[in-house]
Amino acid sequence: MKRIILLIILFITMFHSKLFSQYEGEIYSLHDYVGIRIEWEEREYYHLFPYVEGFRAAVVTKIDDTHYRVIFAVRADGKVKHQFNDYTENEIDSMSKRIEAIGKMKRIKMEEVTLDDNIIFTPRSDFIDKGKFEFTLSGSAGASSNELDSEMQFYSRLSGGIGYFASKYFEIGLRGTSNKIEGSYGSGSVLGTIAVNIPTANNYVYFFIGGGCGYFISGTWDEVKKKNVRDYDFQVEAFFGGKFFLTPNAAIVLQPFYRRTVNAPQFKNINELGMSYGISLFF
């Protein structure tokens, strides 16, 4: 099939060349960008011969030092025909300059696109790599319930943390969270975390999944002592989410999570579901 198509193309080219050769003048190239045979795509791109209807191809010939003739292959009434038009040296020079100007603009545009592509598709190692630190400031909102009375309570919190990338796929971290639920209990928690990064095709986005454990540091009211008593309760957490880079050194973080506090005084075990949202900086 490919051989048949190639033979057809060669036949058409030879047919046009034979017809073109019937006209007076030597073949002349308007510019290296188009060559000696101006195709339909080149005519459209460089805005050449807009008045020629049914344009298929064109060849420029030089009659003498000041006169040129352009032979056109056009389609009319379902057939390919040939016609010609004569041009002055100034007209031909004007077309050559237009091709040169548009061609330069095209090269500059291609260089800009290439530069943008290099930025967009920067390897992930330029964003997150072994030995990088991550500093995060975030807020969170969610709901919690305890196993004593199953009453649902809603909360909002602030947290901050630091992470260290042992590799671009593996991060360890430490996070502190301020905590207050309807004034009844809680003052904050400290958790150690481990996360695995999951690369995506888009270098500005990656997902992660992980977990953590630590202590929920609460202040509870002691009826005997008549004062708040600090208490440390074990806490575990599971989370997943995504980081969406604004720059190679800053990303928005969205992180749904489940957290469980074990043996909290007065409330037994506490279960929480929430969403953390914030911004991370990478160094």
N, C-alpha and C positions, 0 to 999 in steps of 0.2 A: 504493500500500500504506500509506504513512504517513497519507494522508487517511482511509482506512478505519479505521485504529487510533485516530486522533484522534476520529472520529465515535463510535466505540464507547465511548471514555472519557467523552465528553461525555454520551452517552446514560445510562451507568451513574450518573454524578454527578447528572444531573437526576432520575433514578429514585429514588435515595436521598434527595435533597433533598425530593422530593415526599412520600415516606413519613415522613421526619423531621418535616415541617411539620404532620403530623396530631396531634403530641403538644403538650400545653399548655406554654407558656413561651416566652420570647424567647431567641434563640441567645446563648450565653455562651462566651467564650474562656478556657480555663484559663490560658494563657500565650502570649505572642507566639512562643515557640519552637515551639509546635505548631499555632497558628492555631485556627480554629473547627471544623475536621474533623480528628479524631485518627486517623491511619492506623495500620496494623499495625506498621510499623517504629518509629513514635514510641511506641506502646504498649510495645513490647519494650524500647526504649532507656531510657525513663523509668520503667519498671516500673509501669505503670498497669493497673488492672483485671485482675490475674492470675487471678482466679477465673472470668472469662468465657471459656467454651469456644467455639472456632470463631470467634474475634473477627476481624472484617474492618475495621470502622471504628466511630467513635463521635462523637456530637455532644452537647454539654452545653447544657441550657436552664435558665434561671432562672425559677422559679415565683414566688417572692417574695424578700424580703430575707434570709430564713434557710433557704430550701428550694430544692434544685436537682434536676433530673431528667436522667439521662444515657440517651440512646437508642443502642442498640447494633445494628449490622448484623452478624449472625453467620451462619455456614454450618452447617446441620444437615440431615442426610439428603439431601445433594447440592443443597440449595436455600439461597438467602440469605433469612434471616428477620430480623425486628426484635423487640427486646425492650427493656425499660427498667428502671431502678432509681433510686430516690430517695436523695439524699444531703443531709446537713446542711451548713451554712455552714462549720463547722470541718473536715469531711471534704474539702470542695472546696478550702479554704484549704491544708490539708495537702498535697494533690496539687499545687497550684500552687507551694508552696515546694519540693517534691521536684524538680519540673521546673527551677525556678530554680537549685537547688544542682547538679544534674547538668549543666545547661547551662553553668554557670560552670566546672565541672571540665573539660568538653569544650573550652572556649575556651582554658583554661590549657594543656591537653595539646597543642592545635594550635599554640600559640605556642612550646612547648618543641620540638615536632617541627620547626617551621620554623627555629628557632634551630639545632638539630642539623644540619638539612639544609644550612644556610648554612656550617657548619663542614666537613661531610663533602665538600660539592661546591665548596669554595673553588677558584677558578681556579688553574691550575698556576703562574701567574706569582707567586702568593703563596708557593709552595714553592721553585721555582727560577726565577730571572729573571736578566736581563742584569746583570752586575756583581757577582754573588754569588760567594763563595769557599766551597770545600769542603775540609775537613780530614778525612783518613781514617786510621784505624789498623786494620790487618788482619793476619790470619795466612793462611798458604796451605799446602797439602799436595799432593803429586803424585809423579810418577816421571820420571826422565830416563835417557837412554841416549846413548852417544857412538858415533861412526862408526868408531872404532878397534877396539873389541872387542864392541860392541853389548850390553854388560852393563847390565841394568836396575838403577837405584838409586832408592831412595825418600827423600824429604826432607820437612821442614817448615820454614817460614820466618816471619819477622815483617817487616812493611813499613809504611811511613808515607808519606803524600803530601799534596799540596795541589793543588787544581784551581781554575781561574777560568773562569766562564761568560761568554764573549763574547756569547752570546745564550742563551735558555733551551733551545735545541736543540744548542748547540755549546760544548764544553768543552775547554780545553787544561790540561795538568797536568805535574807533576814528581813522581816517586816514587822513593824509595830503599828497597832491599831487602837485608836481611841474609841471608847464604847460607852454608850449611855442608853438604856432602854427604860423610858418612862420614869426615870429617877429611882427605880426599884433596886437595881443592882448594876454592877459592872463599872469598870474604869478603864480597861484596856486589855490588850493581849500582845504577846510577842511570839512570832512563829518563825521557825526555820522552814524553808521551802526548797523543793527540787522540781525542775521543769524540763521537759523535752521539747525542743523546737521542731516544728514540722515545716520544711521549705515548701513554697508554692512556686508556680511558674512566674508570678509577678514578684519582682524583687523588692517591691515596696510593701508587700504584705507577707506575713507568715503567721502560722498558728502555733499554739503550744498547749500542752496538757501536763498536769502535775499535781502535786499535793504538798502538804506541810503538817507540822505538828509543833506544839509548844504549850504555853500556859496562858490561861485566862485569869488575869489578875483583877479580882473583884473586891469591892467594899460592901460588906453585909452588916446589917444592924444586929448587934448583940444585946438581947433583952436583959441579960444578967449584968453585963458591964455598962449598959446604956451608952454604947458608942459604936461607931463603925469599926469593924475588924477586917483587916486585909486577908484575903483567902486566895490560894493558888489552885486552880483547877485545870486538869489536862484537857487540851483541845486539839482536834484533828480537822483537816480540811482537804477537800478535793476541788480542783478547778480546771477550767479550760478557757480558751479565748483566742484573741488575735491582736497583733500589733500592726498598726497602719502608719507607715513612715511618712512624715511631712517633709523631712530632710534626712540625709544619712545619719544624723545624730539626734533626731527627735521623732517620737512616734506616739500616736494616740493608742491607748490600751483599753480594750473591753474584755471583761473577765467574769462570766457567771461562776458561782461557787456554791458548794454545800459545806457547812461547818457544823461540827458536833462538839459540845462541851460536856465532859463526863464528870458526874458526881458533884455538880454545882450545889452548894448548900441551899436549902429551902426549896429548890426547884428540881432536884435530881438531874437528869440529863436534859440538855437543851439542844434542839435541832434548828438550824438556820438555812434559809435559801436567800440568795441575793445576787446583785450585780455590782461589780466594781468597775469604775471608769476613771480614767486619768491620763496623765502624760508621762512618758519616760524619756530620759536623756541618756545618751550613750557616750562613753569616753574610753 
